[in-house]
Amino acid sequence: MKIYNTLTRRKEEFVPIDPSEIKIYVCGPTVYNYFHIGNARPFVVFDTLRRYLEYLGYNVKFVQNFTDVDDKIINKAREEGCTAPEVSERYIKEYFKDAAALNVKKATVHPQVSQHMPEIIEFVKTLIDKGYAYEVNGDVYYSTRKFKDYGKLSGQNIDDLEAGARIEVGDIKKDPLDFALWKARKADDEIAWESPWGMGRPGWHIECSAMSKKHLGTTLDIHAGGEDLQFPHHENEIAQSEACNGCKFANYWMHNGFITIDNEKMSKSKGNFFTVRDILQHYDGEVMRFFLLSGQYRGPINFSDTLMEAAKNGLARMQNAKANLKHLIENGADGDVTEAEKASFAALDACRDKFKEKMDDDLNTADAITAVFELVAAVNTQVKDGATKAYAKEALARLQELADVLGILQDAGDDEAIDPEIQALVDERQEARKAKNFARADEIRDILKEKGYTLKDTPQGVQIIKG
């Protein structure tokens, strides 16, 4: 497998530190609101990376944090007249609801900043002791210039950064490029912890360095997140971690591209800011996941109703193929796989090989989805006039194998019993067809369609498709 490494600006063969356990850290949400469609992209993309590595046989330790100590959370608590922990705990619960709708697996560990203060404080103390940080009036800053490789991830030149930097009025940093590791408490209602520098709380960047070290060790296989985090967040993580630990922080850095809304940058002021919770009112979570994987992860992707409808229709083709195969497993011909069906398996194997080839090429889910469509087309061609149960079982297993890597075509609700009222209408329609009362049969078909059911007449009997 090759991965495009942001650090080196090229695709590199993925060589794990320890093949028995791949260590991945992905930056998670700041929990003060529902997460938006832009947040959803890294959650889905790197969940798919995890799934693919597991498919290849690796054990993956996957860590995704919750930032539950932040100015936005404090401000939200002030607005609502509650505490910061109450805000963050509420939205952590809501995160899991929306993530489940997108079929994003829970991380191996979901560390929270508020639960890692001893590790964060010890990390900051080490940086001070090593001469990389200093304290002023209860604030602690990182001395950026002391880290000679600063800018290596984002390609920033420190002299160019200096030209664009300025010290704000009242700022007490020694250098405008220095960034906060620890912030002294400024108001009584701010959440704060005891530290060697007085009551305060961590800066944004230090949390990921401390939590990844605790849960994954000093060197990660892969650190991932959105493109917007390259600078300054991930750049600062490297500076902190490598100065503190004296070794390389992460071997591979992966960053997904931005999402635009109808070809415009998402912005609350433009009225085109959509949370996943908003979108779930109109589209199934699996459609959203399919859409987010329909473009190669490093490139930009545009969100629009037109493209979501296209994703819905594309996913429906796969869902219908799965439904057809399940129907044949119940109603197909008994006996061994036929010679023609055996020949079809070669085409399915070729689709699987193409799928793996594309996923091995820097997680190219867009072209991998094309390979799944080719598998679906090959299956549909084979079963158009019926198939053996044995073929249907094997073909479904091949389809589901690839779908599981992408996190789609899941079984939730697939096997629910048909409502007796619906079944009664289906039975009545069958009787009407036998009596050549086609007007009534068509009327019942329309009634069922309004209720969300499509009927498909096959040589093996009527197939009821929900949705």
VENHU-V805621 format. One record per backbone hydrogen bond with DSSP energy under -1.0 kcal/mol. CO is the residue of the C=O (numbers start at 1). NH is the residue of the N-H. E is the energy in kcal/mol with one decimal. If there is no record, write none. Layout:
CO	NH	E
CO	NH	E
//
This chain:
1	14	-3.6
2	362	-2.1
3	12	-2.8
5	9	-2.1
10	5	-2.6
12	3	-3.0
18	21	-2.6
22	61	-3.3
23	221	-1.4
23	222	-2.1
24	63	-2.8
25	224	-2.7
29	67	-2.4
30	32	-1.6
35	276	-2.5
36	40	-2.0
37	41	-1.0
39	43	-1.4
40	44	-2.6
41	45	-3.1
42	46	-2.4
44	48	-2.0
45	49	-1.8
46	50	-1.9
47	51	-2.3
48	52	-2.6
49	53	-2.5
50	54	-2.3
51	55	-2.4
52	56	-2.0
53	58	-2.3
54	57	-1.3
59	22	-2.9
61	24	-2.5
62	108	-1.9
62	109	-1.5
63	26	-2.7
66	68	-1.1
66	113	-1.5
67	31	-1.7
70	74	-2.1
71	75	-2.8
72	76	-2.1
73	77	-2.3
74	78	-2.0
75	79	-2.2
76	80	-2.1
77	81	-1.2
77	82	-2.1
83	87	-1.6
84	88	-2.5
85	89	-2.6
86	90	-1.6
87	91	-2.0
88	92	-1.8
89	93	-1.7
90	94	-1.6
91	95	-2.0
92	96	-1.8
93	97	-1.3
94	98	-2.2
95	99	-3.1
96	100	-2.0
97	101	-1.6
98	102	-1.3
99	104	-2.9
100	103	-1.5
109	64	-1.9
111	66	-2.6
112	115	-1.4
113	116	-2.2
116	120	-2.2
117	121	-3.0
118	122	-2.2
119	123	-1.9
120	124	-2.3
121	125	-2.4
122	126	-2.1
123	127	-1.9
124	128	-2.1
125	129	-2.8
126	130	-2.0
127	132	-2.6
128	131	-1.6
132	143	-3.1
134	141	-2.9
136	139	-2.2
139	136	-3.0
140	181	-3.4
140	182	-1.6
141	134	-2.1
142	144	-1.4
143	146	-1.6
144	147	-1.6
147	150	-1.7
149	152	-1.9
151	155	-1.6
157	161	-2.3
158	162	-2.1
159	163	-1.7
160	164	-1.2
168	171	-2.3
175	178	-1.7
179	142	-3.0
181	203	-2.2
182	140	-2.4
183	201	-2.1
187	190	-1.6
193	200	-2.1
195	198	-1.8
199	185	-2.3
200	193	-3.2
201	183	-3.5
205	209	-1.0
206	210	-2.3
207	211	-2.7
208	212	-2.3
209	213	-1.5
210	214	-1.9
211	215	-2.1
212	216	-2.7
213	217	-1.3
220	251	-2.1
221	252	-1.4
222	25	-2.3
223	254	-2.2
224	27	-1.8
225	256	-1.5
226	229	-2.0
227	230	-1.4
229	234	-3.1
230	235	-1.3
232	236	-2.9
233	237	-2.0
234	238	-2.2
235	239	-2.0
236	240	-2.6
237	241	-2.9
238	242	-2.7
239	243	-1.4
240	244	-2.4
241	245	-3.1
242	246	-1.5
249	220	-2.8
252	223	-2.5
253	6	-2.6
254	225	-1.6
256	227	-2.1
258	301	-2.0
260	303	-3.4
261	264	-1.4
264	261	-3.6
267	272	-1.6
274	37	-2.2
275	279	-2.0
276	280	-2.4
278	281	-1.4
279	282	-2.1
279	283	-2.4
284	288	-1.7
285	289	-2.4
286	290	-2.5
287	291	-2.5
288	292	-2.4
289	293	-1.5
291	294	-1.3
296	299	-1.6
297	257	-2.8
301	260	-2.2
303	262	-2.8
304	308	-2.2
305	309	-2.5
306	310	-1.9
307	311	-2.2
308	312	-2.6
309	313	-2.4
310	314	-2.5
311	315	-2.7
312	316	-1.9
313	317	-1.5
314	318	-1.2
315	319	-2.6
316	320	-2.9
317	321	-1.7
318	322	-2.2
319	323	-2.6
320	324	-2.7
321	325	-2.1
322	326	-2.4
323	327	-2.2
324	328	-2.1
325	329	-2.0
326	330	-1.3
327	331	-2.2
328	332	-3.4
333	389	-2.8
338	342	-2.3
339	343	-2.1
340	344	-1.6
341	345	-1.3
344	348	-1.9
345	349	-2.6
346	350	-1.9
347	351	-1.7
348	352	-2.1
349	353	-2.4
350	354	-2.2
351	355	-2.5
352	356	-2.4
353	357	-2.3
354	358	-2.4
355	359	-2.4
356	360	-2.5
358	364	-1.8
359	363	-1.8
360	2	-3.4
360	362	-1.5
363	365	-2.1
364	368	-1.8
365	369	-2.4
366	370	-1.2
367	371	-1.6
368	372	-1.5
369	373	-2.3
370	374	-2.0
371	375	-1.8
372	376	-2.5
373	377	-2.5
374	378	-2.1
375	379	-2.4
376	380	-3.0
377	381	-2.2
378	382	-1.7
379	383	-2.3
383	386	-2.4
387	333	-1.5
388	392	-2.4
389	393	-2.5
390	394	-1.9
391	395	-3.1
392	396	-2.5
393	397	-2.0
394	398	-1.9
395	399	-2.4
396	400	-3.0
397	401	-1.9
398	402	-1.3
399	403	-2.3
400	404	-2.6
402	406	-1.4
403	407	-1.1
403	408	-2.4
411	414	-2.4
413	416	-1.1
419	423	-2.7
420	424	-2.4
421	425	-1.7
422	426	-2.4
423	427	-2.7
424	428	-2.4
425	429	-2.5
426	430	-2.1
427	431	-2.1
428	432	-2.6
429	433	-2.4
430	434	-2.0
431	435	-2.0
432	437	-3.2
433	436	-1.3
436	438	-1.4
437	441	-1.9
438	442	-2.5
439	443	-2.1
440	444	-2.5
441	445	-2.0
442	446	-2.1
443	447	-2.2
444	448	-2.7
445	449	-2.0
446	450	-2.1
447	451	-1.3
448	453	-2.9
449	452	-1.4
452	467	-3.6
454	465	-3.1
456	463	-2.9
458	461	-2.1
461	458	-1.5
463	456	-2.4
465	454	-3.2
//
